[in-house]
Amino acid sequence: METGLEDWDCPDAFDMTKFVKDIQKAKINLEKLSILQRSSASSDKQLEIQEIKDHYASRWANPSEDVNKVISDKDLKILKERIEKSISSTEGASKETTSGNASPFNNVKLVLVDGILLFNDRNIVEQGAEKHLLPGDVCDVKIFFTANPRILRTRREARSAYATKEGIWVDPPGYFDNLVWPNFLKFHYALIKKYPEASGEPIESYNDNDYKKSGHANLSLADYQKNLTILSTTSTMPSESLARCVDTILESLK
């Protein structure tokens, strides 16, 4: 659909190849960091450790005072206790089969990748293009949060601007309805057909027949049937989403 608007909410707006390489590089560097931390504490190695940490510090992270406004100390305490309880439970099971006392979580490195279009429909993205890895292909645990379109529009319109390679981008009027939401439905078509709740609205709310005529009807669900957890966020409370996210990650690591 021609909208006359610049589209920053489609796969082509991202360098997916570089994205995948960055995820893979992060895993390698985290392992390197772990080895350095276990070795001698020379000044050179300490400097290298700090350089790795600085490189992977999030430049998009909100100031702690902003985070504290939406996530209370009570909620964080509950999440911490849940993690500690899960780890203790896993350690207990481990001791029954092994003589070591080390927690199975000691050597686990988590790379948390947060973003839009991580579960693109491969058959749409790769039409006429060379096949390549997508971000979801290099993630061991895949978590898909959903919300009502009305909530998503409100949150999107509340954002002031985005930093891109070309400069600062501000969504023009009607951008969500004309591009953001249609793109979400288009590039997650196979996922939504299998899990209608992923759209946050009845699947009949968009014209499926018109979409089939566009040539995207025969889509494979194989990429979404393995290691994909659909979490339907029905509450606007961030603590609930965090708790469910933590539960899913911990369960996958056991």
PEKA-V258154 format. One line per field, one symbol per residue. ss: DSSP state (2 for helix, 1 for strand, 0 for the rest). phi: phi as a letter, one per 30 degrees, with the letter a starting at -180 (. if undefined). burial: 1 if it has 9 or more other ideal C-beta (glycine too) atoms within 8 Angstrom, else 0. A space follows every 10 residues. Layout:
ss->???
phi->???
burial->???
This chain:
ss->0000000000 2220022222 2222222222 2222222200 0022222222 2222200000 0002222222 0022222222 2222222222 2222200000 0000000000 0000000000 0222200000 0000222200 0111110022 2222222200 0111001110 0000222222 2222222022 2222022220 0022200222 2220000000 0222000111 1100000222 2222222222 2220
phi->.dcicdccbb eddcdddded dddddddddd ddddddddcd cddddddddd dddddcdddc ddeedddddc bdeddddddd dddddddddd ddddddcbdd cdddcecdcc cccclchdce dedddcdibd dadceddccd bcbcdbaded dddddddddd abcbddkccb ddeiddddbe dededddbed ddddbedddi aedddbdddd ddddjcddcd cedccbhccc ccdccddddd ddddddeddd dddd
burial->0000101011 1000010011 0011011011 1111010000 0000110110 0110010000 0000001100 1000110110 0110011001 1001000000 0001000000 0000001111 1111110000 0101110010 1111010010 1110010000 0000000010 0000110111 1111111111 1110000111 0010000000 1000010010 1011000111 1010000011 1111111111 0110
